[in-house]
């Protein structure tokens, strides 16, 4: 297996995509402020702040993304099968992926242009919904076909919000039938998102694995499971609610009908994040999750 951290060699002038979450009030003004700085190191060949433009055909050397982790997810979807190295500037709140500050951007671009930085490749997946012809409702929305994802797939019970029964198969073998409010299938990148809030494990981002985390399972013995990303995962809800849906990276892609089979497999493209000096994995967890227990304890001891 090759090392996921690979050296980048870029020949100036760099060609860059400029992407971001334009709905955030600070993004567009910050983009205009940073534009002259970016143009000293790269030629902006395309830009989009709606998160909807197709960037998969653009010829570029990197993508500069302004915003939070949501902006990065949209950028990954926009690039599709042609994933470019991403320089992520955090203008949002938490920023697990987007952890560069605007002040760090000039040095990062300069080092990237000089070939001094590396990139870390992260697992992506493909999700498709296979619809049974016998059960198909001709008035229903069509199922998704080979949607590319970075964070997670969630089978969500939806209205009427009654508990559902969900069968999980791995490599065609029945694993179990969950009685739950939903099921999260998460990549390492997504393990610090919805999965973490539902009690799932944190996976180091370079791991080639998926975390399976039930949402509010009826059986207390149902616990999160981690398995290889090279397997084929399939989920079936035999009696879905009216609003039972497939949610991919925070987007509802379709509602489920009886007999639908949700299939998740490893994708060939990989998300590429430019690794900036000083931004280590555990530093990010420590700072973003507030892993300062000792400092908090001392503060409590000093309080009257």
ZADO-1210 file (C-alpha; in nm, 4 decimals, padded with zeros to 6 digits):
<atoms>
<atom x="00.0000" y="00.0000" z="00.0000" code="UNK" pos="1"/>
<atom x="00.1423" y="00.3372" z="-00.0979" code="UNK" pos="2"/>
<atom x="00.1972" y="00.6131" z="00.1551" code="UNK" pos="3"/>
<atom x="-00.1122" y="00.8404" z="00.1515" code="UNK" pos="4"/>
<atom x="00.1114" y="01.1428" z="00.2016" code="UNK" pos="5"/>
<atom x="00.2654" y="01.2305" z="-00.1339" code="UNK" pos="6"/>
<atom x="00.4897" y="01.5163" z="-00.2428" code="UNK" pos="7"/>
<atom x="00.3342" y="01.7734" z="-00.4722" code="UNK" pos="8"/>
<atom x="00.5290" y="01.9199" z="-00.7587" code="UNK" pos="9"/>
<atom x="00.3638" y="02.2268" z="-00.9123" code="UNK" pos="10"/>
<atom x="00.4961" y="02.4257" z="-01.2066" code="UNK" pos="11"/>
<atom x="00.4180" y="02.7975" z="-01.1862" code="UNK" pos="12"/>
<atom x="00.2052" y="02.9756" z="-01.2686" code="UNK" pos="13"/>
<atom x="-00.0405" y="02.7791" z="-01.0588" code="UNK" pos="14"/>
<atom x="-00.3997" y="02.7523" z="-01.1766" code="UNK" pos="15"/>
<atom x="-00.6515" y="02.7699" z="-00.8949" code="UNK" pos="16"/>
<atom x="-01.0217" y="02.7278" z="-00.8375" code="UNK" pos="17"/>
<atom x="-01.1656" y="02.9711" z="-00.5827" code="UNK" pos="18"/>
<atom x="-01.4651" y="02.8220" z="-00.4043" code="UNK" pos="19"/>
<atom x="-01.6560" y="02.9083" z="-00.0908" code="UNK" pos="20"/>
<atom x="-01.9744" y="02.9370" z="00.1087" code="UNK" pos="21"/>
<atom x="-02.1103" y="03.2621" z="-00.0297" code="UNK" pos="22"/>
<atom x="-02.4119" y="03.2529" z="00.2003" code="UNK" pos="23"/>
<atom x="-02.1908" y="03.3211" z="00.4992" code="UNK" pos="24"/>
<atom x="-02.1753" y="03.6987" z="00.5513" code="UNK" pos="25"/>
<atom x="-01.7965" y="03.7114" z="00.5872" code="UNK" pos="26"/>
<atom x="-01.6948" y="03.4917" z="00.2926" code="UNK" pos="27"/>
<atom x="-01.7446" y="03.7213" z="-00.0077" code="UNK" pos="28"/>
<atom x="-01.5744" y="04.0237" z="00.1545" code="UNK" pos="29"/>
<atom x="-01.2871" y="03.8007" z="00.2663" code="UNK" pos="30"/>
<atom x="-01.2586" y="03.6540" z="-00.0833" code="UNK" pos="31"/>
<atom x="-01.2167" y="04.0014" z="-00.2290" code="UNK" pos="32"/>
<atom x="-00.9591" y="04.0896" z="00.0357" code="UNK" pos="33"/>
<atom x="-00.7622" y="03.7709" z="-00.0300" code="UNK" pos="34"/>
<atom x="-00.7892" y="03.7839" z="-00.4094" code="UNK" pos="35"/>
<atom x="-00.4757" y="04.0008" z="-00.4650" code="UNK" pos="36"/>
<atom x="-00.2810" y="03.7760" z="-00.2278" code="UNK" pos="37"/>
<atom x="-00.3932" y="03.4630" z="-00.4117" code="UNK" pos="38"/>
<atom x="-00.3126" y="03.6140" z="-00.7515" code="UNK" pos="39"/>
<atom x="00.0494" y="03.6698" z="-00.6510" code="UNK" pos="40"/>
<atom x="00.0897" y="03.2921" z="-00.6421" code="UNK" pos="41"/>
<atom x="-00.1844" y="03.1511" z="-00.8668" code="UNK" pos="42"/>
<atom x="-00.4072" y="03.2386" z="-01.1587" code="UNK" pos="43"/>
<atom x="-00.7744" y="03.1973" z="-01.0680" code="UNK" pos="44"/>
<atom x="-00.9245" y="03.0040" z="-01.3606" code="UNK" pos="45"/>
<atom x="-01.2751" y="02.9581" z="-01.2161" code="UNK" pos="46"/>
<atom x="-01.4681" y="03.0550" z="-00.9064" code="UNK" pos="47"/>
<atom x="-01.8016" y="02.9751" z="-00.7480" code="UNK" pos="48"/>
<atom x="-01.9587" y="03.0773" z="-00.4198" code="UNK" pos="49"/>
<atom x="-02.2905" y="02.8986" z="-00.4633" code="UNK" pos="50"/>
<atom x="-02.1641" y="02.5423" z="-00.4205" code="UNK" pos="51"/>
<atom x="-02.3526" y="02.4335" z="-00.7339" code="UNK" pos="52"/>
<atom x="-02.1241" y="02.4874" z="-01.0358" code="UNK" pos="53"/>
<atom x="-01.9691" y="02.1797" z="-01.1979" code="UNK" pos="54"/>
<atom x="-01.5925" y="02.2012" z="-01.1478" code="UNK" pos="55"/>
<atom x="-01.5110" y="01.8501" z="-01.2686" code="UNK" pos="56"/>
<atom x="-01.3958" y="01.9684" z="-01.6116" code="UNK" pos="57"/>
<atom x="-01.1819" y="02.2615" z="-01.4976" code="UNK" pos="58"/>
<atom x="-00.8091" y="02.2354" z="-01.5598" code="UNK" pos="59"/>
<atom x="-00.6425" y="02.3539" z="-01.2407" code="UNK" pos="60"/>
<atom x="-00.3642" y="02.2670" z="-00.9969" code="UNK" pos="61"/>
<atom x="-00.5478" y="02.3263" z="-00.6707" code="UNK" pos="62"/>
<atom x="-00.8734" y="02.4440" z="-00.5171" code="UNK" pos="63"/>
<atom x="-00.8775" y="02.7213" z="-00.2568" code="UNK" pos="64"/>
<atom x="-01.1894" y="02.6839" z="-00.0408" code="UNK" pos="65"/>
<atom x="-01.3111" y="02.9615" z="00.1890" code="UNK" pos="66"/>
<atom x="-01.5605" y="02.8788" z="00.4639" code="UNK" pos="67"/>
<atom x="-01.6104" y="02.5859" z="00.6979" code="UNK" pos="68"/>
<atom x="-01.6240" y="02.2097" z="00.6610" code="UNK" pos="69"/>
<atom x="-01.9577" y="02.2365" z="00.4805" code="UNK" pos="70"/>
<atom x="-01.7921" y="02.4433" z="00.2088" code="UNK" pos="71"/>
<atom x="-01.5274" y="02.1722" z="00.1706" code="UNK" pos="72"/>
<atom x="-01.7924" y="01.9004" z="00.1335" code="UNK" pos="73"/>
<atom x="-01.9631" y="02.1017" z="-00.1402" code="UNK" pos="74"/>
<atom x="-01.6295" y="02.1631" z="-00.3121" code="UNK" pos="75"/>
<atom x="-01.5519" y="01.7896" z="-00.3079" code="UNK" pos="76"/>
<atom x="-01.8905" y="01.7198" z="-00.4705" code="UNK" pos="77"/>
<atom x="-01.8311" y="01.9933" z="-00.7285" code="UNK" pos="78"/>
<atom x="-01.4966" y="01.8439" z="-00.8317" code="UNK" pos="79"/>
<atom x="-01.6495" y="01.4979" z="-00.8692" code="UNK" pos="80"/>
<atom x="-01.4141" y="01.2356" z="-01.0041" code="UNK" pos="81"/>
<atom x="-01.1360" y="01.4917" z="-01.0642" code="UNK" pos="82"/>
<atom x="-01.0337" y="01.5764" z="-00.7095" code="UNK" pos="83"/>
<atom x="-00.7752" y="01.8548" z="-00.6823" code="UNK" pos="84"/>
<atom x="-00.5531" y="01.9314" z="-00.3838" code="UNK" pos="85"/>
<atom x="-00.7506" y="02.1562" z="-00.1493" code="UNK" pos="86"/>
<atom x="-00.6173" y="02.4513" z="00.0477" code="UNK" pos="87"/>
<atom x="-00.8890" y="02.5088" z="00.3079" code="UNK" pos="88"/>
<atom x="-00.9252" y="02.8433" z="00.4862" code="UNK" pos="89"/>
<atom x="-01.1518" y="02.8372" z="00.7895" code="UNK" pos="90"/>
<atom x="-01.4089" y="03.1168" z="00.7969" code="UNK" pos="91"/>
<atom x="-01.6666" y="02.9036" z="00.9763" code="UNK" pos="92"/>
<atom x="-01.6974" y="02.7773" z="01.3328" code="UNK" pos="93"/>
<atom x="-01.5350" y="02.4408" z="01.4065" code="UNK" pos="94"/>
<atom x="-01.3291" y="02.3650" z="01.0973" code="UNK" pos="95"/>
<atom x="-01.1892" y="02.0110" z="01.1299" code="UNK" pos="96"/>
<atom x="-01.0897" y="02.0112" z="00.7632" code="UNK" pos="97"/>
<atom x="-01.0757" y="02.3862" z="00.7043" code="UNK" pos="98"/>
<atom x="-00.8196" y="02.4703" z="00.9704" code="UNK" pos="99"/>
<atom x="-00.5988" y="02.7324" z="00.8012" code="UNK" pos="100"/>
<atom x="-00.6404" y="03.0935" z="00.9039" code="UNK" pos="101"/>
<atom x="-00.6484" y="03.3676" z="00.6376" code="UNK" pos="102"/>
<atom x="-00.3143" y="03.4938" z="00.7721" code="UNK" pos="103"/>
<atom x="-00.1525" y="03.1554" z="00.6929" code="UNK" pos="104"/>
<atom x="-00.2744" y="03.1453" z="00.3326" code="UNK" pos="105"/>
<atom x="00.0104" y="03.3451" z="00.1668" code="UNK" pos="106"/>
<atom x="00.2839" y="03.1246" z="00.3137" code="UNK" pos="107"/>
<atom x="00.0938" y="02.8067" z="00.2280" code="UNK" pos="108"/>
<atom x="00.0452" y="02.9157" z="-00.1337" code="UNK" pos="109"/>
<atom x="00.4106" y="03.0146" z="-00.1623" code="UNK" pos="110"/>
<atom x="00.5285" y="02.6805" z="-00.0244" code="UNK" pos="111"/>
<atom x="00.2790" y="02.4904" z="-00.2405" code="UNK" pos="112"/>
<atom x="00.4049" y="02.6681" z="-00.5535" code="UNK" pos="113"/>
<atom x="00.7603" y="02.5792" z="-00.4535" code="UNK" pos="114"/>
<atom x="00.6689" y="02.2108" z="-00.4119" code="UNK" pos="115"/>
<atom x="00.7472" y="02.2142" z="-00.0395" code="UNK" pos="116"/>
<atom x="00.4127" y="02.0889" z="00.0877" code="UNK" pos="117"/>
<atom x="00.2546" y="01.7474" z="00.0831" code="UNK" pos="118"/>
<atom x="-00.1037" y="01.6317" z="00.0461" code="UNK" pos="119"/>
<atom x="-00.2949" y="01.3781" z="00.2460" code="UNK" pos="120"/>
<atom x="-00.5369" y="01.1562" z="00.0566" code="UNK" pos="121"/>
<atom x="-00.8647" y="01.0716" z="00.2272" code="UNK" pos="122"/>
<atom x="-01.1124" y="00.7954" z="00.1598" code="UNK" pos="123"/>
<atom x="-01.4239" y="00.8736" z="-00.0446" code="UNK" pos="124"/>
<atom x="-01.7176" y="00.6439" z="-00.1196" code="UNK" pos="125"/>
<atom x="-01.9844" y="00.5836" z="-00.3807" code="UNK" pos="126"/>
<atom x="-02.3469" y="00.5425" z="-00.2785" code="UNK" pos="127"/>
<atom x="-02.6244" y="00.4100" z="-00.4989" code="UNK" pos="128"/>
<atom x="-02.9840" y="00.3080" z="-00.4392" code="UNK" pos="129"/>
<atom x="-03.1036" y="-00.0018" z="-00.6222" code="UNK" pos="130"/>
<atom x="-03.4787" y="00.0057" z="-00.6639" code="UNK" pos="131"/>
<atom x="-03.6935" y="-00.3040" z="-00.6877" code="UNK" pos="132"/>
<atom x="-03.9118" y="-00.2876" z="-00.9993" code="UNK" pos="133"/>
<atom x="-04.1938" y="-00.4655" z="-00.8217" code="UNK" pos="134"/>
<atom x="-04.2077" y="-00.2150" z="-00.5376" code="UNK" pos="135"/>
<atom x="-04.1350" y="00.0988" z="-00.7353" code="UNK" pos="136"/>
<atom x="-04.3853" y="00.3830" z="-00.7224" code="UNK" pos="137"/>
<atom x="-04.3861" y="00.5561" z="-01.0641" code="UNK" pos="138"/>
<atom x="-04.4675" y="00.8871" z="-00.8921" code="UNK" pos="139"/>
<atom x="-04.1702" y="00.8672" z="-00.6559" code="UNK" pos="140"/>
<atom x="-03.8462" y="01.0518" z="-00.7124" code="UNK" pos="141"/>
<atom x="-03.5793" y="00.8416" z="-00.8866" code="UNK" pos="142"/>
<atom x="-03.3166" y="00.6779" z="-00.6663" code="UNK" pos="143"/>
<atom x="-02.9638" y="00.8122" z="-00.6587" code="UNK" pos="144"/>
<atom x="-02.7087" y="00.6475" z="-00.8834" code="UNK" pos="145"/>
<atom x="-02.3423" y="00.6514" z="-00.7832" code="UNK" pos="146"/>
<atom x="-02.3357" y="00.9637" z="-00.5697" code="UNK" pos="147"/>
<atom x="-01.9846" y="01.0493" z="-00.4514" code="UNK" pos="148"/>
<atom x="-01.9419" y="01.1235" z="-00.0793" code="UNK" pos="149"/>
<atom x="-01.6738" y="01.2254" z="00.1678" code="UNK" pos="150"/>
<atom x="-01.8297" y="01.2308" z="00.5164" code="UNK" pos="151"/>
<atom x="-02.1113" y="00.9828" z="00.5628" code="UNK" pos="152"/>
<atom x="-02.4266" y="00.8121" z="00.4414" code="UNK" pos="153"/>
<atom x="-02.7192" y="00.8248" z="00.6825" code="UNK" pos="154"/>
<atom x="-03.0364" y="00.6190" z="00.6582" code="UNK" pos="155"/>
<atom x="-03.2785" y="00.8462" z="00.8442" code="UNK" pos="156"/>
<atom x="-03.6165" y="00.7246" z="00.9661" code="UNK" pos="157"/>
<atom x="-03.7959" y="01.0518" z="00.8863" code="UNK" pos="158"/>
<atom x="-04.1681" y="01.1270" z="00.9291" code="UNK" pos="159"/>
<atom x="-04.3618" y="00.9703" z="01.0931" code="UNK" pos="160"/>
<atom x="-04.0506" y="00.9273" z="01.3072" code="UNK" pos="161"/>
<atom x="-04.1440" y="00.5825" z="01.4315" code="UNK" pos="162"/>
<atom x="-03.8629" y="00.3362" z="01.4950" code="UNK" pos="163"/>
<atom x="-03.7587" y="00.1439" z="01.1858" code="UNK" pos="164"/>
<atom x="-03.6011" y="-00.1945" z="01.1248" code="UNK" pos="165"/>
<atom x="-03.2941" y="-00.1849" z="00.9040" code="UNK" pos="166"/>
<atom x="-03.1005" y="-00.4848" z="00.7704" code="UNK" pos="167"/>
<atom x="-02.7253" y="-00.4382" z="00.7262" code="UNK" pos="168"/>
<atom x="-02.5322" y="-00.6625" z="00.4865" code="UNK" pos="169"/>
<atom x="-02.1550" y="-00.6648" z="00.4432" code="UNK" pos="170"/>
<atom x="-02.0213" y="-00.8535" z="00.1411" code="UNK" pos="171"/>
<atom x="-02.3725" y="-01.0025" z="00.0991" code="UNK" pos="172"/>
<atom x="-02.3718" y="-01.1466" z="00.4520" code="UNK" pos="173"/>
<atom x="-02.6435" y="-01.0341" z="00.6922" code="UNK" pos="174"/>
<atom x="-02.4755" y="-00.8614" z="00.9866" code="UNK" pos="175"/>
<atom x="-02.7827" y="-00.7755" z="01.1921" code="UNK" pos="176"/>
<atom x="-03.1235" y="-00.6126" z="01.1894" code="UNK" pos="177"/>
<atom x="-03.1200" y="-00.2811" z="01.3748" code="UNK" pos="178"/>
<atom x="-03.4264" y="-00.1391" z="01.5470" code="UNK" pos="179"/>
<atom x="-03.3301" y="00.2261" z="01.5512" code="UNK" pos="180"/>
<atom x="-03.3947" y="00.5824" z="01.4382" code="UNK" pos="181"/>
<atom x="-03.1279" y="00.5592" z="01.1710" code="UNK" pos="182"/>
<atom x="-02.7859" y="00.4284" z="01.0737" code="UNK" pos="183"/>
<atom x="-02.4676" y="00.6216" z="00.9947" code="UNK" pos="184"/>
<atom x="-02.1944" y="00.4809" z="00.7723" code="UNK" pos="185"/>
<atom x="-01.8988" y="00.7143" z="00.8137" code="UNK" pos="186"/>
<atom x="-01.5531" y="00.7608" z="00.6644" code="UNK" pos="187"/>
<atom x="-01.2606" y="00.8618" z="00.8880" code="UNK" pos="188"/>
<atom x="-01.3054" y="01.2231" z="00.7734" code="UNK" pos="189"/>
<atom x="-01.6731" y="01.2051" z="00.8706" code="UNK" pos="190"/>
<atom x="-01.6078" y="01.0316" z="01.2017" code="UNK" pos="191"/>
<atom x="-01.5827" y="01.3684" z="01.3794" code="UNK" pos="192"/>
<atom x="-01.9167" y="01.4853" z="01.2365" code="UNK" pos="193"/>
<atom x="-02.2635" y="01.3276" z="01.2723" code="UNK" pos="194"/>
<atom x="-02.1197" y="00.9902" z="01.3731" code="UNK" pos="195"/>
<atom x="-01.9311" y="01.1376" z="01.6679" code="UNK" pos="196"/>
<atom x="-02.2423" y="01.3143" z="01.7972" code="UNK" pos="197"/>
<atom x="-02.4285" y="00.9814" z="01.7811" code="UNK" pos="198"/>
<atom x="-02.1621" y="00.8072" z="01.9915" code="UNK" pos="199"/>
<atom x="-01.9403" y="00.6747" z="01.7132" code="UNK" pos="200"/>
<atom x="-01.5597" y="00.6366" z="01.7294" code="UNK" pos="201"/>
<atom x="-01.3024" y="00.8831" z="01.6000" code="UNK" pos="202"/>
<atom x="-01.0990" y="00.7300" z="01.3160" code="UNK" pos="203"/>
<atom x="-00.7627" y="00.8689" z="01.2117" code="UNK" pos="204"/>
<atom x="-00.8171" y="01.0297" z="00.8743" code="UNK" pos="205"/>
<atom x="-00.5665" y="00.8169" z="00.6824" code="UNK" pos="206"/>
<atom x="-00.7355" y="00.4893" z="00.7811" code="UNK" pos="207"/>
<atom x="-00.9030" y="00.2897" z="00.5049" code="UNK" pos="208"/>
<atom x="-01.2074" y="00.1985" z="00.7094" code="UNK" pos="209"/>
<atom x="-01.5721" y="00.2833" z="00.7707" code="UNK" pos="210"/>
<atom x="-01.7548" y="00.3253" z="01.1005" code="UNK" pos="211"/>
<atom x="-02.1086" y="00.1851" z="01.1375" code="UNK" pos="212"/>
<atom x="-02.3049" y="00.3717" z="01.4024" code="UNK" pos="213"/>
<atom x="-02.6746" y="00.3141" z="01.4796" code="UNK" pos="214"/>
<atom x="-02.8802" y="00.6142" z="01.5918" code="UNK" pos="215"/>
<atom x="-03.0709" y="00.5492" z="01.9147" code="UNK" pos="216"/>
<atom x="-03.0719" y="00.1677" z="01.8821" code="UNK" pos="217"/>
<atom x="-03.3392" y="-00.0153" z="02.0776" code="UNK" pos="218"/>
<atom x="-03.0913" y="-00.2846" z="02.1893" code="UNK" pos="219"/>
<atom x="-02.8259" y="-00.1549" z="02.4276" code="UNK" pos="220"/>
<atom x="-02.5820" y="-00.4140" z="02.2937" code="UNK" pos="221"/>
<atom x="-02.5818" y="-00.2476" z="01.9481" code="UNK" pos="222"/>
<atom x="-02.2531" y="-00.0598" z="01.9447" code="UNK" pos="223"/>
<atom x="-02.0540" y="00.1119" z="01.6684" code="UNK" pos="224"/>
<atom x="-01.8448" y="-00.1197" z="01.4514" code="UNK" pos="225"/>
<atom x="-01.5400" y="-00.0416" z="01.2358" code="UNK" pos="226"/>
<atom x="-01.4690" y="-00.2467" z="00.9227" code="UNK" pos="227"/>
<atom x="-01.2580" y="-00.2281" z="00.6078" code="UNK" pos="228"/>
<atom x="-01.3462" y="00.0210" z="00.3339" code="UNK" pos="229"/>
<atom x="-01.2824" y="-00.2520" z="00.0760" code="UNK" pos="230"/>
<atom x="-01.6077" y="-00.4297" z="00.1596" code="UNK" pos="231"/>
<atom x="-01.9513" y="-00.3819" z="00.0028" code="UNK" pos="232"/>
<atom x="-02.2075" y="-00.2376" z="00.2459" code="UNK" pos="233"/>
<atom x="-02.5793" y="-00.2694" z="00.1781" code="UNK" pos="234"/>
<atom x="-02.8716" y="-00.1438" z="00.3863" code="UNK" pos="235"/>
<atom x="-03.2374" y="-00.2374" z="00.3412" code="UNK" pos="236"/>
<atom x="-03.5426" y="-00.0948" z="00.5213" code="UNK" pos="237"/>
<atom x="-03.8258" y="-00.3386" z="00.4586" code="UNK" pos="238"/>
<atom x="-04.0994" y="-00.1054" z="00.5869" code="UNK" pos="239"/>
<atom x="-03.9799" y="00.2543" z="00.5491" code="UNK" pos="240"/>
<atom x="-04.1734" y="00.5488" z="00.6872" code="UNK" pos="241"/>
<atom x="-04.3164" y="00.8072" z="00.4512" code="UNK" pos="242"/>
<atom x="-04.0064" y="01.0222" z="00.4945" code="UNK" pos="243"/>
<atom x="-03.7354" y="00.7577" z="00.5346" code="UNK" pos="244"/>
<atom x="-03.4445" y="00.9020" z="00.3387" code="UNK" pos="245"/>
<atom x="-03.0863" y="00.8571" z="00.2265" code="UNK" pos="246"/>
<atom x="-02.8822" y="01.1551" z="00.3459" code="UNK" pos="247"/>
<atom x="-02.5353" y="01.1928" z="00.1935" code="UNK" pos="248"/>
<atom x="-02.2993" y="01.4517" z="00.3425" code="UNK" pos="249"/>
<atom x="-02.5948" y="01.6443" z="00.4790" code="UNK" pos="250"/>
<atom x="-02.8019" y="01.6337" z="00.1569" code="UNK" pos="251"/>
<atom x="-03.1188" y="01.4301" z="00.1158" code="UNK" pos="252"/>
<atom x="-03.0626" y="01.2418" z="-00.2101" code="UNK" pos="253"/>
<atom x="-03.3806" y="01.0326" z="-00.2184" code="UNK" pos="254"/>
<atom x="-03.6559" y="00.8775" z="-00.0106" code="UNK" pos="255"/>
<atom x="-03.6725" y="00.5010" z="00.0250" code="UNK" pos="256"/>
<atom x="-03.9438" y="00.2609" z="-00.0849" code="UNK" pos="257"/>
<atom x="-03.9930" y="-00.0991" z="00.0299" code="UNK" pos="258"/>
<atom x="-03.7313" y="-00.3210" z="-00.1299" code="UNK" pos="259"/>
<atom x="-03.4777" y="-00.0440" z="-00.1988" code="UNK" pos="260"/>
<atom x="-03.1174" y="-00.1453" z="-00.1371" code="UNK" pos="261"/>
<atom x="-02.8656" y="00.1241" z="-00.0431" code="UNK" pos="262"/>
<atom x="-02.5165" y="00.0173" z="-00.1530" code="UNK" pos="263"/>
<atom x="-02.1928" y="00.1837" z="-00.0401" code="UNK" pos="264"/>
<atom x="-01.8487" y="00.1020" z="-00.1807" code="UNK" pos="265"/>
<atom x="-01.5038" y="00.2593" z="-00.1854" code="UNK" pos="266"/>
<atom x="-01.4688" y="00.5263" z="-00.4558" code="UNK" pos="267"/>
<atom x="-01.1709" y="00.5516" z="-00.6870" code="UNK" pos="268"/>
<atom x="-01.1229" y="00.9299" z="-00.6386" code="UNK" pos="269"/>
<atom x="-00.9651" y="01.0449" z="-00.3138" code="UNK" pos="270"/>
<atom x="-01.0110" y="01.3746" z="-00.1380" code="UNK" pos="271"/>
<atom x="-00.6757" y="01.5556" z="-00.1246" code="UNK" pos="272"/>
<atom x="-00.6013" y="01.8031" z="00.1516" code="UNK" pos="273"/>
<atom x="-00.2845" y="02.0117" z="00.1457" code="UNK" pos="274"/>
<atom x="-00.0956" y="01.9512" z="00.4694" code="UNK" pos="275"/>
<atom x="00.0231" y="02.2783" z="00.6201" code="UNK" pos="276"/>
<atom x="00.3129" y="02.2764" z="00.8693" code="UNK" pos="277"/>
<atom x="00.2093" y="02.2827" z="01.2340" code="UNK" pos="278"/>
<atom x="-00.1406" y="02.1392" z="01.1779" code="UNK" pos="279"/>
<atom x="-00.1077" y="01.7882" z="01.3151" code="UNK" pos="280"/>
<atom x="-00.3893" y="01.5391" z="01.3628" code="UNK" pos="281"/>
<atom x="-00.3900" y="01.5382" z="01.7424" code="UNK" pos="282"/>
<atom x="-00.3419" y="01.9124" z="01.7629" code="UNK" pos="283"/>
<atom x="-00.6591" y="01.9504" z="01.5586" code="UNK" pos="284"/>
<atom x="-00.8515" y="01.7129" z="01.7861" code="UNK" pos="285"/>
<atom x="-00.7137" y="01.8815" z="02.0952" code="UNK" pos="286"/>
<atom x="-00.8071" y="02.2301" z="01.9815" code="UNK" pos="287"/>
<atom x="-01.1339" y="02.1616" z="01.7995" code="UNK" pos="288"/>
<atom x="-01.2800" y="01.9230" z="02.0586" code="UNK" pos="289"/>
<atom x="-01.1531" y="02.1123" z="02.3580" code="UNK" pos="290"/>
<atom x="-00.9375" y="01.8289" z="02.4893" code="UNK" pos="291"/>
<atom x="-00.8041" y="02.0499" z="02.7678" code="UNK" pos="292"/>
<atom x="-00.9238" y="01.8482" z="03.0650" code="UNK" pos="293"/>
<atom x="-00.6216" y="01.9254" z="03.2800" code="UNK" pos="294"/>
<atom x="-00.6503" y="02.2990" z="03.2167" code="UNK" pos="295"/>
<atom x="-01.0209" y="02.2886" z="03.2983" code="UNK" pos="296"/>
<atom x="-00.9512" y="02.0881" z="03.6140" code="UNK" pos="297"/>
<atom x="-00.6932" y="02.3423" z="03.7316" code="UNK" pos="298"/>
<atom x="-00.9394" y="02.6216" z="03.6634" code="UNK" pos="299"/>
<atom x="-01.1972" y="02.4459" z="03.8817" code="UNK" pos="300"/>
<atom x="-00.9434" y="02.3927" z="04.1594" code="UNK" pos="301"/>
<atom x="-00.8502" y="02.7622" z="04.1555" code="UNK" pos="302"/>
<atom x="-01.2082" y="02.8783" z="04.1633" code="UNK" pos="303"/>
<atom x="-01.3528" y="02.9854" z="04.5018" code="UNK" pos="304"/>
</atoms>
